[in-house]
Amino acid sequence: MATKQGRERRFQRQFDALERLVPALRGPMATLRRDRWVLVRIPLALVLILGGVFSFLPVLGVWMLPLGLLLLAVDLPILRGPISALIIRGRRKGRRLVLRWRHWRRKS
């Protein structure tokens, strides 16, 4: 069983990994993670989650759901473990898909 500090470090490492993956998000994500942004972060997270639920509508997408959950996990420690695990799985799955695509492109 992971300790509370271990889960927190894992969660922070996943944020750092996402910032490296998408450098354009580094500034906004760092700003939103600050404590004084809690009044913006929670409503924004709820709007993103709601938008992800209605992803069948134009403009809204499934991408909004994990982003909203990630922002909500900043303020709700109980979500940090599951969200960290989902980010790790998503990054691994994305890496595998990129490798498959590259392999497929070389064969063509």
All heavy atoms as an XYZ file, in Angstrom:
889
protein
N       0.840     -1.185      0.000
C       0.000      0.000      0.000
C       0.888      1.253      0.000
O       1.812      1.358      0.794
C      -0.886     -0.046      1.242
C      -1.983      0.935      1.253
S      -3.491      0.066      0.859
C      -4.533      1.395      0.522
N       0.592      2.161     -0.863
C       1.394      3.375     -0.965
C       1.052      4.336      0.174
O      -0.078      4.398      0.642
C       1.143      4.050     -2.300
N       2.044      5.081      0.597
C       1.816      6.071      1.646
C       1.190      7.318      1.048
O       1.179      7.515     -0.166
C       3.138      6.454      2.327
O       3.963      7.114      1.371
C       3.841      5.232      2.882
N       0.699      8.168      1.916
C       0.087      9.420      1.468
C       1.112     10.285      0.738
O       0.811     10.858     -0.311
C      -0.480     10.167      2.677
C      -1.204     11.427      2.332
C      -1.790     12.079      3.570
C      -2.454     13.386      3.222
N      -2.988     14.038      4.403
N       2.328     10.355      1.267
C       3.388     11.146      0.626
C       3.768     10.548     -0.716
O       4.028     11.267     -1.671
C       4.610     11.225      1.526
C       4.392     12.039      2.768
C       5.567     11.930      3.727
O       6.358     11.002      3.647
N       5.670     12.892      4.625
N       3.787      9.213     -0.796
C       4.113      8.544     -2.054
C       3.078      8.823     -3.125
O       3.420      9.076     -4.284
N       1.801      8.795     -2.742
C       0.733      9.101     -3.701
C       0.821     10.551     -4.158
O       0.607     10.850     -5.339
C      -0.627      8.824     -3.068
C      -0.971      7.358     -2.996
C      -2.424      7.143     -2.603
N      -2.747      7.712     -1.299
C      -2.700      7.042     -0.164
N      -2.358      5.783     -0.146
N      -3.011      7.626      0.981
N       1.148     11.441     -3.238
C       1.273     12.866     -3.583
C       2.429     13.077     -4.568
O       2.292     13.802     -5.547
C       1.480     13.697     -2.318
C       1.679     15.174     -2.575
C       0.477     15.852     -3.201
O      -0.659     15.389     -3.008
O       0.688     16.842     -3.913
N       3.578     12.442     -4.293
C       4.728     12.579     -5.200
C       4.407     11.999     -6.576
O       4.767     12.584     -7.601
C       5.959     11.886     -4.618
C       6.656     12.699     -3.542
C       8.034     12.153     -3.242
N       8.034     10.728     -2.956
C       8.014     10.187     -1.741
N       7.996     10.965     -0.673
N       8.010      8.885     -1.577
N       3.715     10.870     -6.580
C       3.335     10.246     -7.856
C       2.416     11.172     -8.641
O       2.562     11.341     -9.851
C       2.641      8.920     -7.561
C       2.219      8.152     -8.767
C       1.549      6.873     -8.326
N       1.148      6.074     -9.460
C       0.297      5.087     -9.366
N      -0.228      4.751     -8.207
N      -0.041      4.406    -10.435
N       1.462     11.779     -7.948
C       0.530     12.707     -8.591
C       1.279     13.906     -9.176
O       1.046     14.299    -10.319
C      -0.517     13.159     -7.562
C      -1.568     14.075     -8.107
C      -2.502     13.606     -9.006
C      -1.631     15.395     -7.715
C      -3.482     14.431     -9.515
C      -2.601     16.236     -8.208
C      -3.536     15.752     -9.113
N       2.210     14.470     -8.415
C       2.984     15.615     -8.892
C       3.868     15.221    -10.084
O       4.040     16.000    -11.018
C       3.829     16.210     -7.767
C       3.034     16.807     -6.630
C       2.037     17.864     -7.074
O       2.280     18.615     -8.010
N       0.897     17.912     -6.413
N       4.429     14.006    -10.046
C       5.249     13.532    -11.174
C       4.415     13.409    -12.443
O       4.895     13.695    -13.538
C       5.885     12.177    -10.842
C       7.107     12.274     -9.981
C       7.893     10.965     -9.981
N       7.095      9.772     -9.793
C       6.865      9.173     -8.629
N       7.406      9.654     -7.514
N       6.129      8.084     -8.557
N       3.156     13.008    -12.302
C       2.301     12.885    -13.481
C       1.989     14.258    -14.066
O       1.936     14.428    -15.282
C       1.019     12.124    -13.141
C       1.255     10.702    -12.708
C       2.262      9.995    -13.585
O       2.162      9.970    -14.810
N       3.273      9.420    -12.957
N       1.777     15.244    -13.208
C       1.603     16.611    -13.702
C       2.847     17.056    -14.465
O       2.753     17.625    -15.552
C       1.358     17.585    -12.540
C      -0.069     18.012    -12.401
C      -0.823     17.582    -11.328
C      -0.654     18.845    -13.330
C      -2.133     17.981    -11.181
C      -1.955     19.254    -13.194
C      -2.700     18.815    -12.118
N       4.012     16.803    -13.894
C       5.268     17.186    -14.547
C       5.423     16.477    -15.887
O       5.867     17.076    -16.873
C       6.463     16.881    -13.644
C       6.457     17.713    -12.367
O       5.785     18.770    -12.356
O       7.105     17.291    -11.392
N       5.050     15.201    -15.948
C       5.157     14.441    -17.191
C       4.218     15.010    -18.254
O       4.590     15.110    -19.430
C       4.845     12.972    -16.940
N       3.013     15.386    -17.848
C       2.080     15.985    -18.806
C       2.583     17.335    -19.304
O       2.400     17.680    -20.477
C       0.697     16.131    -18.175
C      -0.064     14.839    -17.951
C      -1.367     15.113    -17.201
C      -0.355     14.147    -19.259
N       3.218     18.082    -18.426
C       3.786     19.371    -18.845
C       4.918     19.166    -19.843
O       5.069     19.952    -20.780
C       4.277     20.149    -17.632
C       3.157     20.686    -16.777
C       3.649     21.339    -15.505
O       4.857     21.244    -15.192
O       2.822     21.938    -14.805
N       5.722     18.116    -19.664
C       6.783     17.828    -20.634
C       6.200     17.339    -21.951
O       6.719     17.640    -23.020
C       7.752     16.777    -20.076
C       8.702     17.315    -19.040
C       9.797     16.314    -18.704
N       9.307     15.006    -18.322
C       8.971     14.642    -17.086
N       9.077     15.509    -16.099
N       8.536     13.422    -16.833
N       5.111     16.588    -21.868
C       4.476     16.052    -23.062
C       3.845     17.156    -23.905
O       3.919     17.126    -25.135
C       3.413     15.027    -22.655
C       2.785     14.196    -23.747
C       3.833     13.314    -24.407
C       1.671     13.340    -23.164
N       3.237     18.137    -23.249
C       2.593     19.267    -23.936
C       3.155     20.555    -23.333
O       2.571     21.137    -22.425
C       1.057     19.215    -23.774
C       0.399     20.306    -24.608
C       0.507     17.852    -24.125
N       4.309     21.021    -23.838
C       4.966     22.195    -23.244
C       4.100     23.454    -23.221
O       4.256     24.286    -22.334
C       6.198     22.399    -24.125
C       6.447     21.079    -24.760
C       5.107     20.432    -24.907
N       3.174     23.583    -24.148
C       2.323     24.777    -24.174
C       1.421     24.863    -22.948
O       0.959     25.944    -22.586
C       1.471     24.777    -25.442
N       1.188     23.740    -22.292
C       0.333     23.733    -21.102
C       1.093     24.005    -19.815
O       0.490     24.108    -18.747
C      -0.379     22.383    -20.985
C      -1.424     22.073    -22.031
C      -2.022     20.701    -21.791
C      -2.518     23.121    -22.023
N       2.408     24.115    -19.891
C       3.222     24.276    -18.677
C       2.800     25.504    -17.869
O       2.585     25.418    -16.668
C       4.697     24.368    -19.051
C       5.591     24.462    -17.826
C       7.038     24.337    -18.190
N       7.286     22.950    -18.583
C       8.105     22.586    -19.558
N       8.766     23.483    -20.229
N       8.277     21.320    -19.848
N       2.670     26.638    -18.500
C       2.294     27.871    -17.788
C       0.898     27.814    -17.197
O       0.721     28.042    -15.990
N      -0.124     27.505    -18.023
C      -1.483     27.441    -17.462
C      -1.644     26.394    -16.367
O      -2.321     26.635    -15.369
C      -2.355     27.092    -18.673
C      -1.566     27.525    -19.856
C      -0.126     27.386    -19.476
N      -1.008     25.229    -16.533
C      -1.144     24.184    -15.513
C      -0.461     24.594    -14.218
O      -0.992     24.358    -13.133
C      -0.575     22.858    -16.027
C      -1.485     22.191    -17.038
S      -0.806     20.702    -17.746
C      -0.906     19.558    -16.407
N       0.692     25.226    -14.318
C       1.396     25.673    -13.115
C       0.574     26.744    -12.392
O       0.496     26.753    -11.160
C       2.778     26.207    -13.474
N      -0.044     27.623    -13.150
C      -0.871     28.672    -12.559
C      -2.091     28.072    -11.861
O      -2.405     28.431    -10.726
C      -1.326     29.665    -13.645
O      -0.174     30.232    -14.253
C      -2.182     30.765    -13.057
N      -2.767     27.160    -12.536
C      -3.975     26.568    -11.954
C      -3.691     25.708    -10.734
O      -4.563     25.512     -9.894
C      -4.706     25.729    -13.010
C      -5.496     26.521    -14.043
C      -6.007     25.600    -15.131
C      -6.637     27.271    -13.389
N      -2.482     25.191    -10.601
C      -2.144     24.343     -9.455
C      -1.872     25.144     -8.188
O      -1.829     24.573     -7.101
C      -0.922     23.489     -9.790
C      -1.262     22.366    -10.726
C      -0.073     21.684    -11.304
N       0.832     21.128    -10.330
C       2.002     20.596    -10.645
N       2.394     20.544    -11.881
N       2.785     20.110     -9.720
N      -1.708     26.445     -8.288
C      -1.446     27.261     -7.098
C      -2.669     27.276     -6.179
O      -3.805     27.246     -6.624
C      -1.095     28.688     -7.510
C       0.221     28.767     -8.227
C       0.615     30.202     -8.475
N       1.802     30.232     -9.307
C       1.937     31.001    -10.370
N       0.986     31.839    -10.709
N       3.043     30.956    -11.081
N      -2.409     27.374     -4.895
C      -3.484     27.318     -3.900
C      -4.518     28.418     -4.064
O      -5.703     28.196     -3.861
C      -2.908     27.388     -2.483
C      -2.200     26.111     -2.092
O      -2.492     25.059     -2.704
O      -1.356     26.161     -1.181
N      -4.095     29.597     -4.428
C      -5.045     30.719     -4.479
C      -6.012     30.619     -5.664
O      -6.950     31.400     -5.765
C      -4.297     32.040     -4.511
C      -3.477     32.243     -5.757
C      -2.850     33.627     -5.764
N      -2.199     33.845     -7.030
C      -0.981     34.267     -7.178
N      -0.259     34.552     -6.120
N      -0.471     34.443     -8.371
N      -5.795     29.679     -6.585
C      -6.668     29.510     -7.749
C      -7.789     28.505     -7.501
O      -8.481     28.102     -8.430
C      -5.837     29.092     -8.958
C      -5.088     30.245     -9.540
C      -3.913     30.759     -9.105
C      -5.486     31.047    -10.643
N      -3.543     31.833     -9.872
C      -4.499     32.024    -10.838
C      -6.583     31.036    -11.492
C      -4.580     32.972    -11.847
C      -6.653     31.978    -12.504
C      -5.654     32.937    -12.655
N      -7.996     28.094     -6.276
C      -9.006     27.086     -5.967
C     -10.406     27.536     -6.389
O     -11.210     26.724     -6.848
C      -8.962     26.687     -4.476
C      -9.438     27.793     -3.584
C      -9.750     25.423     -4.237
N     -10.706     28.821     -6.287
C     -12.036     29.323     -6.668
C     -12.252     29.301     -8.179
O     -13.393     29.350     -8.635
C     -12.243     30.737     -6.126
C     -12.295     30.846     -4.596
C     -12.406     32.297     -4.174
C     -13.442     30.018     -4.044
N     -11.190     29.236     -8.939
C     -11.297     29.100    -10.394
C     -11.209     27.630    -10.786
O     -11.937     27.159    -11.657
C     -10.168     29.901    -11.098
C     -10.155     29.642    -12.580
C     -10.321     31.386    -10.795
N     -10.338     26.904    -10.103
C     -10.036     25.521    -10.468
C     -11.237     24.590    -10.314
O     -11.536     23.796    -11.214
C      -8.870     25.025     -9.620
C      -8.300     23.731    -10.035
C      -7.019     23.394     -9.300
N      -7.078     23.606     -7.867
C      -6.264     24.430     -7.197
N      -5.329     25.096     -7.822
N      -6.368     24.573     -5.897
N     -11.942     24.676     -9.217
C     -13.059     23.754     -8.976
C     -14.201     23.967     -9.970
O     -14.652     23.003    -10.601
C     -13.540     23.831     -7.512
C     -12.446     23.244     -6.613
C     -14.860     23.087     -7.323
C     -12.736     23.326     -5.148
N     -14.686     25.204    -10.180
C     -15.737     25.374    -11.200
C     -15.262     24.987    -12.603
O     -16.026     24.388    -13.371
C     -16.078     26.868    -11.132
C     -15.623     27.320     -9.803
C     -14.459     26.458     -9.450
N     -14.004     25.305    -12.933
C     -13.469     24.933    -14.240
C     -13.436     23.414    -14.385
O     -13.805     22.872    -15.439
C     -12.065     25.519    -14.426
C     -11.370     25.196    -15.746
C     -12.170     25.737    -16.923
C      -9.965     25.783    -15.739
N     -13.027     22.718    -13.343
C     -13.000     21.253    -13.367
C     -14.402     20.694    -13.580
O     -14.600     19.779    -14.385
C     -12.394     20.714    -12.074
N     -15.381     21.244    -12.879
C     -16.757     20.754    -13.018
C     -17.310     21.028    -14.413
O     -18.008     20.186    -14.990
C     -17.644     21.376    -11.943
C     -17.299     20.968    -10.504
C     -18.165     21.743     -9.507
C     -17.440     19.473    -10.314
N     -16.983     22.182    -14.981
C     -17.429     22.499    -16.345
C     -16.779     21.542    -17.343
O     -17.442     21.057    -18.271
C     -17.108     23.977    -16.691
C     -17.245     24.242    -18.177
C     -18.008     24.901    -15.898
N     -15.490     21.260    -17.169
C     -14.810     20.330    -18.066
C     -15.393     18.922    -17.956
O     -15.574     18.239    -18.967
C     -13.309     20.309    -17.769
C     -12.531     21.533    -18.250
C     -11.123     21.525    -17.667
C     -12.486     21.590    -19.755
N     -15.695     18.478    -16.748
C     -16.292     17.154    -16.562
C     -17.668     17.101    -17.223
O     -17.994     16.145    -17.930
C     -16.375     16.799    -15.063
C     -14.972     16.579    -14.498
C     -17.250     15.567    -14.844
C     -14.912     16.488    -12.989
N     -18.449     18.134    -17.019
C     -19.772     18.199    -17.640
C     -19.655     18.221    -19.171
O     -20.408     17.541    -19.871
C     -20.520     19.440    -17.142
C     -21.980     19.543    -17.528
C     -22.775     18.393    -16.918
C     -22.545     20.870    -17.058
N     -18.697     18.975    -19.689
C     -18.465     19.001    -21.133
C     -18.029     17.646    -21.667
O     -18.392     17.252    -22.771
N     -17.250     16.913    -20.879
C     -16.835     15.576    -21.283
C     -17.998     14.602    -21.321
O     -18.045     13.704    -22.159
N     -18.953     14.776    -20.414
C     -20.137     13.914    -20.404
C     -20.976     14.161    -21.659
O     -21.537     13.236    -22.237
C     -20.968     14.163    -19.122
C     -22.314     13.483    -19.194
C     -20.191     13.695    -17.898
N     -21.033     15.413    -22.104
C     -21.791     15.762    -23.303
C     -20.894     15.825    -24.534
O     -21.055     16.681    -25.396
C     -22.522     17.098    -23.106
C     -23.605     17.032    -22.076
C     -23.446     17.628    -20.847
C     -24.771     16.343    -22.335
C     -24.438     17.566    -19.882
C     -25.776     16.261    -21.378
C     -25.606     16.874    -20.157
N     -19.976     14.896    -24.637
C     -18.995     14.922    -25.728
C     -19.607     14.634    -27.093
O     -18.959     14.838    -28.114
C     -17.877     13.916    -25.445
O     -18.400     12.615    -25.387
N     -20.839     14.171    -27.134
C     -21.482     13.916    -28.415
C     -21.868     15.211    -29.127
O     -22.151     15.205    -30.316
C     -22.717     13.017    -28.236
C     -23.752     13.592    -27.323
C     -24.744     14.421    -27.814
C     -23.722     13.324    -25.962
C     -25.702     14.967    -26.970
C     -24.673     13.854    -25.110
C     -25.669     14.676    -25.609
N     -21.865     16.316    -28.408
C     -22.181     17.611    -29.014
C     -20.948     18.180    -29.711
O     -19.818     17.881    -29.336
C     -22.657     18.592    -27.929
C     -23.945     18.216    -27.201
C     -24.180     19.148    -26.032
C     -25.109     18.250    -28.153
N     -21.149     19.021    -30.749
C     -19.990     19.627    -31.410
C     -19.186     20.497    -30.431
O     -19.725     21.042    -29.487
C     -20.607     20.499    -32.501
C     -22.032     20.104    -32.601
C     -22.402     19.408    -31.337
N     -17.920     20.616    -30.645
C     -16.963     21.402    -29.877
C     -16.553     20.686    -28.583
O     -15.396     20.697    -28.230
C     -17.472     22.833    -29.545
C     -16.459     23.596    -28.740
C     -17.838     23.589    -30.803
N     -17.492     20.091    -27.893
C     -17.163     19.387    -26.661
C     -16.545     18.041    -27.021
O     -16.840     17.466    -28.044
C     -18.415     19.185    -25.810
C     -19.195     20.455    -25.481
C     -20.451     20.095    -24.721
C     -18.349     21.414    -24.683
N     -15.695     17.550    -26.155
C     -15.053     16.283    -26.474
C     -14.732     15.469    -25.240
O     -14.771     15.958    -24.111
N     -14.376     14.229    -25.479
C     -14.024     13.316    -24.402
C     -12.768     13.803    -23.685
O     -12.571     13.514    -22.508
C     -13.829     11.890    -24.969
C     -13.399     10.918    -23.898
C     -15.113     11.408    -25.616
N     -11.928     14.582    -24.361
C     -10.698     15.104    -23.751
C     -10.993     15.954    -22.522
O     -10.135     16.104    -21.655
C      -9.906     15.919    -24.774
C     -10.642     17.129    -25.276
C     -11.464     17.197    -26.346
C     -10.635     18.433    -24.694
N     -11.982     18.461    -26.471
C     -11.483     19.246    -25.467
C     -10.001     18.997    -23.589
C     -11.709     20.579    -25.181
C     -10.232     20.343    -23.313
C     -11.073     21.110    -24.104
N     -12.193     16.504    -22.434
C     -12.534     17.391    -21.329
C     -12.699     16.632    -20.015
O     -12.402     17.169    -18.946
C     -13.828     18.148    -21.658
C     -13.701     19.046    -22.868
S     -15.273     19.755    -23.322
C     -15.222     21.215    -22.294
N     -13.155     15.388    -20.083
C     -13.404     14.605    -18.878
C     -12.131     14.333    -18.080
O     -12.068     14.662    -16.889
C     -14.131     13.310    -19.240
C     -14.594     12.450    -18.083
C     -15.586     13.202    -17.206
C     -15.221     11.175    -18.613
N     -11.078     13.768    -18.663
C      -9.869     13.534    -17.860
C      -9.212     14.825    -17.376
O      -8.673     14.870    -16.270
C      -8.944     12.748    -18.780
C      -9.521     12.839    -20.127
C     -10.949     13.213    -19.999
N      -9.279     15.866    -18.181
C      -8.690     17.137    -17.760
C      -9.447     17.702    -16.562
O      -8.846     18.195    -15.603
C      -8.692     18.131    -18.918
C      -7.973     19.443    -18.683
C      -6.513     19.211    -18.325
C      -8.083     20.325    -19.916
N     -10.762     17.610    -16.578
C     -11.563     18.062    -15.443
C     -11.293     17.239    -14.192
O     -11.171     17.785    -13.093
N     -11.172     15.927    -14.356
C     -10.864     15.071    -13.202
C      -9.483     15.374    -12.650
O      -9.274     15.361    -11.434
C     -10.978     13.600    -13.597
C     -12.391     13.086    -13.831
C     -12.360     11.691    -14.429
C     -13.188     13.106    -12.540
N      -8.539     15.657    -13.535
C      -7.181     15.999    -13.098
C      -7.193     17.283    -12.272
O      -6.577     17.346    -11.207
C      -6.270     16.154    -14.311
C      -4.818     16.467    -14.051
C      -4.150     15.296    -13.361
C      -4.117     16.758    -15.362
N      -7.906     18.289    -12.733
C      -7.997     19.543    -11.975
C      -8.725     19.341    -10.643
O      -8.352     19.924     -9.630
C      -8.713     20.613    -12.796
C      -7.901     21.260    -13.902
C      -8.767     22.234    -14.690
C      -6.693     21.967    -13.337
N      -9.746     18.516    -10.653
C     -10.479     18.254     -9.420
C      -9.610     17.498     -8.416
O      -9.702     17.721     -7.207
C     -11.750     17.468     -9.734
C     -12.848     17.463     -8.691
C     -13.289     18.889     -8.365
C     -14.023     16.654     -9.185
N      -8.741     16.633     -8.898
C      -7.857     15.854     -8.024
C      -6.849     16.744     -7.296
O      -6.337     16.357     -6.251
C      -7.128     14.786     -8.826
N      -6.583     17.923     -7.825
C      -5.676     18.849     -7.134
C      -6.260     19.217     -5.776
O      -5.527     19.357     -4.792
C      -5.427     20.116     -7.990
C      -4.669     21.167     -7.210
C      -4.685     19.759     -9.272
N      -7.583     19.336     -5.696
C      -8.241     19.755     -4.455
C      -8.837     18.609     -3.647
O      -9.146     18.781     -2.478
C      -9.344     20.768     -4.776
C      -8.768     22.027     -5.372
O      -7.831     22.580     -4.770
O      -9.226     22.450     -6.451
N      -9.017     17.454     -4.267
C      -9.586     16.305     -3.565
C      -8.548     15.184     -3.500
O      -8.390     14.422     -4.449
C     -10.845     15.803     -4.285
C     -12.004     16.784     -4.357
C     -13.141     16.203     -5.173
C     -12.479     17.132     -2.956
N      -7.848     15.081     -2.380
C      -6.775     14.082     -2.265
C      -7.211     12.646     -2.532
O      -6.428     11.840     -2.991
C      -6.295     14.238     -0.824
C      -6.705     15.604     -0.425
C      -7.957     15.904     -1.188
N      -8.483     12.346     -2.295
C      -8.954     10.977     -2.512
C      -8.898     10.582     -3.993
O      -8.799      9.402     -4.332
C     -10.375     10.795     -1.943
C     -10.701      9.327     -1.806
C     -11.408     11.510     -2.785
C     -11.889      9.043     -0.929
N      -8.937     11.557     -4.879
C      -8.882     11.279     -6.319
C      -7.453     11.156     -6.855
O      -7.266     10.691     -7.973
C      -9.587     12.398     -7.103
C     -11.091     12.455     -7.029
C     -11.614     13.647     -7.815
C     -11.697     11.184     -7.560
N      -6.466     11.559     -6.096
C      -5.094     11.612     -6.609
C      -4.552     10.253     -7.021
O      -3.926     10.131     -8.060
C      -4.174     12.268     -5.595
C      -4.465     13.737     -5.476
C      -3.578     14.427     -4.495
N      -4.033     15.814     -4.363
C      -3.742     16.584     -3.361
N      -2.962     16.144     -2.401
N      -4.200     17.820     -3.315
N      -4.781      9.235     -6.219
C      -4.299      7.897     -6.557
C      -4.908      7.360     -7.842
O      -4.187      6.977     -8.774
N      -6.251      7.319     -7.927
C      -6.871      6.811     -9.161
C      -6.538      7.649    -10.399
O      -6.308      7.103    -11.479
C      -8.372      6.874     -8.866
C      -8.492      6.904     -7.392
C      -7.245      7.555     -6.877
N      -6.482      8.964    -10.247
C      -6.179      9.820    -11.398
C      -4.735      9.616    -11.838
O      -4.446      9.554    -13.035
C      -6.466     11.305    -11.073
C      -7.960     11.507    -10.798
C      -5.990     12.210    -12.186
C      -8.877     11.129    -11.939
N      -3.809      9.481    -10.893
C      -2.410      9.201    -11.249
C      -2.316      7.899    -12.030
O      -1.614      7.818    -13.035
C      -1.540      9.101    -10.001
O      -1.453     10.336     -9.360
N      -3.024      6.882    -11.567
C      -3.008      5.586    -12.258
C      -3.580      5.717    -13.663
O      -3.036      5.135    -14.614
C      -3.795      4.555    -11.455
N      -4.653      6.496    -13.822
C      -5.230      6.692    -15.153
C      -4.279      7.448    -16.074
O      -4.184      7.144    -17.274
C      -6.561      7.439    -15.047
C      -7.735      6.619    -14.546
C      -8.954      7.511    -14.339
C      -8.058      5.507    -15.514
N      -3.589      8.434    -15.552
C      -2.628      9.178    -16.366
C      -1.503      8.255    -16.813
O      -1.106      8.264    -17.988
C      -2.052     10.376    -15.587
C      -3.136     11.412    -15.320
C      -0.903     11.016    -16.362
C      -2.702     12.495    -14.355
N      -1.007      7.430    -15.903
C       0.069      6.504    -16.248
C      -0.403      5.542    -17.330
O       0.285      5.329    -18.333
C       0.554      5.745    -14.997
C       1.289      6.717    -14.073
C       1.455      4.575    -15.377
C       1.574      6.151    -12.698
N      -1.579      4.956    -17.160
C      -2.109      4.033    -18.172
C      -2.309      4.732    -19.508
O      -2.012      4.173    -20.563
C      -3.427      3.431    -17.705
C      -3.239      2.344    -16.709
C      -4.558      1.620    -16.453
N      -4.530      1.171    -15.081
C      -5.446      1.450    -14.164
N      -6.489      2.181    -14.462
N      -5.323      1.003    -12.946
N      -2.829      5.943    -19.465
C      -3.052      6.689    -20.699
C      -1.761      7.013    -21.425
O      -1.686      6.907    -22.658
N      -0.741      7.394    -20.678
C       0.553      7.692    -21.306
C       1.159      6.435    -21.918
O       1.702      6.469    -23.021
C       1.507      8.307    -20.286
C       1.131      9.738    -19.937
C       2.022     10.386    -18.893
N       3.421     10.105    -19.084
C       4.247      9.745    -18.092
N       3.801      9.617    -16.872
N       5.513      9.531    -18.342
N       1.057      5.308    -21.225
C       1.582      4.046    -21.766
C       0.837      3.637    -23.023
O       1.430      3.227    -24.009
C       1.477      2.935    -20.718
C       2.492      3.052    -19.625
C       2.335      1.937    -18.623
N       3.268      2.109    -17.521
C       3.139      1.534    -16.352
N       2.113      0.725    -16.114
N       4.025      1.737    -15.399
N      -0.485      3.735    -22.975
C      -1.308      3.385    -24.135
C      -0.988      4.301    -25.313
O      -0.862      3.834    -26.452
C      -2.785      3.494    -23.755
C      -3.726      3.064    -24.815
C      -3.741      1.582    -24.926
C      -4.960      1.151    -25.708
N      -4.979     -0.274    -25.937
N      -0.832      5.588    -25.047
C      -0.478      6.534    -26.107
C       0.875      6.216    -26.708
O       1.053      6.268    -27.930
N       1.840      5.878    -25.874
C       3.178      5.517    -26.354
C       3.109      4.277    -27.254
O       3.724      4.233    -28.309
C       4.101      5.276    -25.163
C       5.553      5.461    -25.482
C       6.451      5.351    -24.245
N       5.967      6.135    -23.114
C       5.905      5.699    -21.865
N       6.305      4.488    -21.548
N       5.461      6.481    -20.913
N       2.328      3.265    -26.826
C       2.175      2.055    -27.644
C       1.516      2.362    -28.978
O       1.926      1.831    -30.012
C       1.348      1.012    -26.890
C       2.204      0.127    -26.033
C       1.401     -1.046    -25.507
N       1.282     -0.833    -24.081
C       0.163     -0.827    -23.374
N      -0.977     -1.070    -23.955
N       0.174     -0.588    -22.088
N       0.498      3.225    -28.967
C      -0.175      3.580    -30.221
C       0.768      4.306    -31.171
O       0.762      4.057    -32.381
C      -1.405      4.439    -29.935
C      -2.582      3.703    -29.316
C      -3.670      4.695    -28.924
C      -3.129      2.668    -30.264
N       1.592      5.207    -30.640
C       2.558      5.927    -31.480
C       3.566      4.952    -32.077
O       3.883      5.029    -33.269
C       3.273      7.037    -30.668
C       4.486      7.566    -31.402
C       2.302      8.158    -30.359
N       4.050      4.019    -31.276
C       5.009      3.031    -31.790
C       4.385      2.155    -32.864
O       5.014      1.869    -33.885
C       5.557      2.170    -30.648
C       6.492      2.883    -29.684
C       6.852      1.964    -28.518
C       7.746      3.371    -30.389
N       3.151      1.725    -32.642
C       2.456      0.932    -33.675
C       2.280      1.725    -34.952
O       2.450      1.205    -36.047
C       1.084      0.490    -33.170
C       1.112     -0.707    -32.325
C      -0.299     -1.171    -32.069
N      -0.313     -2.013    -30.906
C      -1.360     -2.229    -30.152
N      -2.507     -1.649    -30.433
N      -1.288     -3.015    -29.113
N       1.892      2.984    -34.826
C       1.671      3.822    -35.997
C       2.970      4.004    -36.771
O       2.986      3.917    -37.990
C       1.099      5.179    -35.563
C       0.770      6.058    -36.718
C      -0.315      5.972    -37.532
C       1.557      7.139    -37.195
N      -0.264      6.948    -38.479
C       0.883      7.693    -38.307
C       2.757      7.715    -36.800
C       1.369      8.767    -39.022
C       3.237      8.794    -37.515
C       2.556      9.303    -38.605
N       4.067      4.271    -36.059
C       5.363      4.428    -36.724
C       5.772      3.147    -37.426
O       6.282      3.175    -38.542
C       6.431      4.839    -35.712
C       6.317      6.259    -35.262
C       7.397      6.598    -34.271
N       7.234      7.953    -33.771
C       7.833      8.426    -32.706
N       8.655      7.659    -32.010
N       7.619      9.671    -32.319
N       5.560      2.005    -36.769
C       5.892      0.725    -37.361
C       5.049      0.493    -38.623
O       5.545      0.038    -39.651
C       5.657     -0.401    -36.345
C       5.993     -1.747    -36.850
N       7.292     -2.142    -37.109
C       5.209     -2.814    -37.171
C       7.280     -3.377    -37.570
N       6.027     -3.804    -37.601
N       3.765      0.817    -38.553
C       2.877      0.664    -39.690
C       3.299      1.564    -40.850
O       3.267      1.160    -42.003
C       1.442      0.973    -39.249
C       0.461      0.909    -40.366
C      -0.090     -0.217    -40.914
C      -0.102      2.012    -41.082
N      -0.943      0.135    -41.907
C      -0.973      1.495    -42.040
C       0.067      3.402    -40.981
C      -1.688      2.309    -42.912
C      -0.640      4.208    -41.840
C      -1.504      3.669    -42.791
N       3.716      2.803    -40.539
C       4.137      3.764    -41.570
C       5.404      3.294    -42.269
O       5.576      3.535    -43.457
C       4.374      5.147    -40.949
C       3.138      5.833    -40.460
C       2.277      6.328    -41.553
N       2.968      7.387    -42.257
C       2.631      7.821    -43.443
N       1.626      7.294    -44.067
N       3.294      8.784    -44.023
N       6.310      2.661    -41.539
C       7.541      2.158    -42.153
C       7.259      1.031    -43.123
O       7.928      0.917    -44.142
C       8.515      1.666    -41.085
C       9.280      2.779    -40.447
C      10.414      2.218    -39.593
N      10.541      3.079    -38.440
C      10.570      2.669    -37.194
N      10.503      1.387    -36.906
N      10.662      3.528    -36.210
N       6.276      0.203    -42.807
C       5.911     -0.919    -43.695
C       5.257     -0.437    -44.986
O       5.388     -1.062    -46.001
C       4.973     -1.878    -42.977
C       5.648     -2.752    -41.973
C       4.634     -3.731    -41.430
C       5.323     -4.762    -40.563
N       4.349     -5.744    -40.075
N       4.537      0.655    -44.909
C       3.802      1.144    -46.091
C       4.696      1.730    -47.135
O       5.711      2.235    -46.999
C       2.782      2.213    -45.674
O       1.883      1.671    -44.770
